[in-house]
């Protein structure tokens, strides 16, 4: 037993204070030995505690240092990672921008030493060319810039080469490698007679202009135009047109329409058609614009619709208007968003008017004008025509007191016809047949100046002129004028019917009215005029049937509603007529005849006070001579 205890005291257990060994050892030891052992253990513990107290601050400091080193290492690694990420992102952005670069870069020109000595160095010449290109690039167009086959946007600049390796040189290398920038180089040199300037576009041949040194600004302009023509062919054609250089623009539109990129062709047909509108018969313009249909553009399709209107094909006019409206609202034809809202409102106006909703159409056109809409001619005259369709003659007069300028795109004879056509429409609305004849003759004289405007007369002017002549009793002149008009001309057939009605040839009139209704199945006008003829014959029931058909085709057309009310009055049903007149007022609130007949119906219905108010309203509005006489008879 004592051997084991002694062995334990000399081993680790004694120093470490193994409880089991200590207990066994103490159990067999004397009191003195146990006390001695305990004293030794206490001394050892004190020494260990003292050592621990001395070592503790150093160990804590060491642990703190190790923790700081860990944080510093992590932070360093994180910084390296962020730096690498930033570098990768920067390089990626640089590559992406380089790959999508598509601007115009004009590099410094080579110039003679004496010019450079006078301050006209290569950078100055490049800057002068750039300024002129920028002006051309800013020309207003209804076409969005991003729809061009080669669009620069606003990225036009002069490039000054760097020397040595730099980030700028690296970026330039990437743009040249990956991008689609258009680079222009050039040189200026002296000739025997002055100077010559060559501007050379990357991938194209150079164009050289020559002239006296004193004409340097003009030569720079010609050089800039050569650059613009090569790189922006459609925009250059628009620029030429805007600057009244149509003969130069026409071949460029024609080339693009036949050979250009698909995105350019529809727009090129638009420019081509407009450029020849005065000089070419409308039949040829219509055939040309039909070729644009595979390359849909809202403006081009609208012009095709207008050509059909000028030819009297009103059903086709409506068809193409609807197609153009779908294109404009779809937004896929490259319309300039700056002008899109105004163009959409003008499209609404045309569509409404095509179905007789003139009051709605006038509101849409007013909204278009407020959005900056412009047309080939003054849009104020378009608004006035719509207001006359809604029988608001005072509003029409006000619209043209200070007409807005035309779009400035095309001039010509059509602009000279605006006021005479307005006067003709006003005379027609007031049934002043003698003035209709005189204004029509003036219009014909002006229109005869160009083949384009002259070709429109048989289907636009002659039908109305023939009817006015018939109303004045010149039947022979009326028949001679209306006879050669085309069989597919909607207004021609309607006026044929009305002329027959004037002559008392009722069966013939019905035949012509039926023909007109057949070629214009979506249109309300033939049925409305047919109903008016039947009412004048004393057939109110038959008239009402025609007015019903007209109302179905043109739900916001006031004329069939007003005629329906008059037919009910003819049947001694004035109390029923009141509802028709009230509905018609929503679509023609300033129609003098409507308020006259409404007042008559109210008087017959035993409502004298309300009748008096309607007569007062009619008095304040425009009336035909016959309606004015009728008002004087019935108004109290």
C-alpha positions, 0 to 999 in steps of 0.5 A, a space after each residue: 500500500 505504502 509503495 503505491 502511495 509513494 509512487 503516486 507522490 512522485 508522479 503527475 497525480 501528486 502534482 495534479 492533486 488526483 482526488 482518489 490518490 490523495 484520499 488513499 494516501 492520506 488514509 494510510 499516512 500519519 498526522 504529521 505526514 498528512 499535514 506536511 503533504 497538505 502544506 506542500 500542496 498549498 505551496 504548489 497551488 500558490 506558485 501556480 496561481 502566481 504564475 497564472 497571474 503573471 502570464 494572464 495579461 500576456 495571454 489576453 494581449 496575445 489573443 487580442 492580437 490574434 483576433 485583430 490579425 484575423 479581422 485585418 486579414 479578412 478586411 484585406 481579402 474583402 478589399 481585394 475582392 471588391 477591387 476585383 469586382 469593380 474592375 470586372 464591372 468597369 471592364 464589362 461596362 466599358 465593353 458593353 458601351 463599346 459594343 453599343 456605340 453607334 454615334 458619329 465621330 469626326 476625326 481631325 482633318 489634315 490641313 495645309 500648314 498655312 491654314 493651321 498657322 492661321 488657326 484653322 487647324 484640323 480640329 477646327 475644320 472637324 468642329 465646323 463640319 460637326 456643327 453643320 451635321 448637327 443642324 441637319 440631324 436636328 431637323 424635325 420629323 414625325 419619325 422616331 430616331 431609333 427607327 432609322 436603319 443607321 441612327 446616331 442619336 445625339 452622339 456626335 463628336 469630334 475625336 482628338 487622338 491620344 498619345 501613348 497607352 491610356 484607358 481612353 485609347 483602350 476604350 477607343 480600341 474596343 469601340 472600333 472593334 466591337 461598336 458600330 460608330 461612323 468615323 469620318 476622316 478628311 483633308 483640306 488641300 490647295 488647288 490652282 483655283 482655291 481649295 478642295 475638301 474631301 470627307 470620307 466615311 468609314 466603309 464608303 468612298 470620299 466626296 470632294 468639293 472644290 471652290 475658292 478659298 473665300 467660299 470655305 463656309 459653303 464648301 464645309 456645308 457641302 462636305 457636311 451634306 455629303 457625310 449626312 447623305 451617305 450615313 443618314 439617307 432618309 434624314 437627309 431627304 427630310 432635310 432637303 424637303 424642309 429646306 424647299 429642295 424637293 427636286 433633290 429630295 425626290 430621287 432620294 425618297 425613291 431610291 430608299 423606297 425601292 432599295 432601302 432597308 425595310 425600316 426605311 421603305 414605308 417612310 420613304 414612300 410617305 416622302 415620295 408621295 408627298 413630294 409628287 402630290 402636286 405634280 402627279 395625278 392622284 391616281 398615280 399617287 394612290 397606286 404608288 402608296 399602295 406599294 407601301 402596304 408591305 412596309 406599314 407606317 401609319 402616316 403613309 397608310 393615312 396618306 393612302 386613305 386620303 388619296 382614296 378620299 380624293 378619288 371618291 372611294 370613301 369606303 376604302 378611305 375608312 378601311 385605310 384610316 382604321 388600318 392606320 389607326 391600328 398602326 399608330 396605336 400599336 407603336 411599332 411603325 417608328 412614330 416619333 413619341 414627341 408627336 405621337 399623341 397629337 397624331 393619334 388625336 388627329 386620327 381620331 378626328 378623321 375616323 369620327 368624321 368619316 362616320 358623321 361624328 363631326 362634333 366628336 371629330 372637332 373636339 379631337 382635332 382641337 385636342 390634337 392642336 393643343 398637343 402641337 399637331 401640324 399638317 401639310 396645310 394649316 390644321 386650323 382649316 381641318 378643324 374648321 371643316 369639321 366644325 362646319 360638318 357639325 353645323 357650327 359655322 361660327 366656330 368654323 369662322 373663329 378657327 381660321 381667324 389666326 390659323 396655325 402655320 402648316 407643318 412646313 413640310 410641303 408647300 405648293 398649290 394645295 396651300 393656296 386652296 385652303 381659304 377658297 375651299 373654306 369659303 366654298 364649304 361655308 357657302 355650301 352649308 348656308 345653301 348659297 348656291 350662287 356663291 358655291 358656283 363662284 367659289 368652285 370656279 375659283 378653286 378650279 382655276 387655282 387647282 388647274 395650275 398643277 396636275 396633282 390638284 387638277 386631277 382631284 377636281 372631278 371627284 371632289 369639286 365637280 359633284 358639288 358644283 353640279 348640284 349647285 348648278 342644278 339648284 340654280 336651274 342650270 340642269 344642262 350644265 349640271 348633267 354635263 359636269 356630273 356625267 363623266 364622274 367615276 362609277 366608284 365615286 361615293 359623293 358623285 353617286 350621291 349628287 347624281 341622285 340629288 340632281 335627279 331629285 331636283 329634276 323630279 326624276 324620283 325613280 332615277 334618284 332612288 336608283 342612284 341613292 341605292 348605288 351610293 349606299 351599295 358602294 359605301 356600306 359602312 357610311 351613313 351619308 347616302 341613307 341620310 340624303 335619301 331619307 331627306 329626299 323621301 321626306 320632301 316627297 311626303 313619305 315620312 315612314 320611308 324616310 324614317 327607315 333610311 334615317 334609322 339605317 343612317 343612325 346605325 352606321 353613324 351613331 353620333 351623326 346629328 343629321 339623320 336624328 334631326 331628319 328623323 325628328 322632322 319626319 315624326 313631326 310630318 306624322 303629327 308626332 311632335 311629342 316623339 320628335 322632341 327626343 330625336 332633337 334632344 339627342 341630335 343636340 349632343 352632336 350638333 349643339 350649334 345647329 340653327 335649323 335643329 333649334 328651329 325645328 325643335 322649337 316648332 315641335 315644342 310649339 305643336 306639343 303645347 310647350 310655348 315657353 320652351 319653344 320660345 327658348 329654342 327659337 331664341 337659340 336659333 335666332 343667334 345661330 347661322 341659318 339658311 335663307 329659307 330657314 331664316 324666313 321660316 323662323 320669322 313665320 313661326 317665332 312669336 
